[in-house]
Amino acid sequence: MQSISDAVPAALAALLERQPLSPAKVDFAWRVAVGPAVARATQVALDTEGVLVVTTADRHWTREVESARPLVLARLARLLGPNVVRRVVAREDRPRDGRHQEPASIVSRARRRREPRSR
C-alpha cells in the first residue's frame, strides 16, 4: 500500500503532466513545491531557458529560497517534468527608485502606534 505522502505528489504530477506548460501551471507547481508561507512572499516567472526567476518580498525570503533551492528543484522536476526548470534564481523586489521600502504591515503598525485612540 502506498502512503498518502507518496500518493499525493504522484497524483499531482500525473494531473500536471497532461496540461500545457503555462505561467499558471508553473505558479501552481511552485506553490505546491514551497508551501503557502513562501508562496505568499514570492512571485515566479519561467524564462525560455528554463530559469525560474523568483522575486521575493525581502532579503529574508531571498535567503529562504536560496537555502531550499536543491529541494525545490527536485520537487519542481517531479511536478513539471525533468529539465523544465533548470535553475532557480532568487532576487529581492526593490522599488525602481532604489529606496528601501518597508513592508506594508510594518508601516501600518507604526502608524497605529502614533495615532491617538478615539473613544
Secondary structure, DSSP 8 states (H G I E B T S, - for coil): ---HHHHHHHHHHHHHHTS---HHHHHHHHHHHH-HHHHHTEEEEE-TTSEEEEEESSHHHHHHHHHHHHHHHHHHHHHH-TTSS-EEEEEE---TT------HHHHHHHHHHHS----
